[in-house]
Amino acid sequence: MKIATYNVNGVNGRLPVLLQWLDQSKPDVACLQELKAVDEKFPADAIREAGYEAVWHGQKAYNGVAILAREKPQETRRGLPEIDPDDTHSRYIEAVVSGVTIGCLYLPNGNPAPGPKFDYKLKWFERFSAHARSLIDQGPVVLAGDYNVIPTELDAYKPERWVDDALFLPQSREAYRQLLSQGWTDALRTVYPSEKIYTYWDYFRDAFNRNAGIRIDHLLLSPSLAPGLKTAGVDRDIRALEKTSDHAPTWIELER
């Protein structure tokens, strides 16, 4: 079973790239972030023609998440369970595919930090972690998405340049570490324990060609799934295309 996560940075503007990637990579499940489209504007017909059914949670111009799958995903949740009246963002959707619960998330960026956006990031992370804890013993689960967290220095081209960024501040990294401590497995880092491997490259300063990237797109596996992890990777070639996202698709293959 191949499961991927991809921050498309605008599902309609990047639709040709998305469809090309789906045709090339052929994931069984694909979690998308930053749709930047209301529900009515989600390109469901084009995605269906590509061989995928979908559930999605859109928002005009910002955020938005979706789960694509070869079989119809059975939606189980949109939004986190703990209600926050200040949180109107579309950042989480959950569905069951082939007996696996898939949580697709777009964690807040948090910049500039410190400030209200960083406070919102940490509060959202806390709510997400509480939900993750409730899922971990409920069978096979994958939590996939753009976490907007650089977990360690190994996950950044030049970590010293990120020390004041919300993605790399100690509070963000500690929240991620605490999440893993529940028993989740960081799939990409498990397969590549000591390699510099990135999932995001800025559009500026020729970052992609210099491989000046960071790793912020993660797939976390519950204990029942972790032993079946076969391999993982990043489809860097998709990041090199014209009119592409600043993220590259990141994927895992599981033996079930």
Summary of the structure (lengths in Angstrom):
residues: 256
radius of gyration: 16.7
end to end distance: 7.2
largest distance: 45.0
contacts: 896
relative contact order: 0.16
helix: 27%
strand: 27%
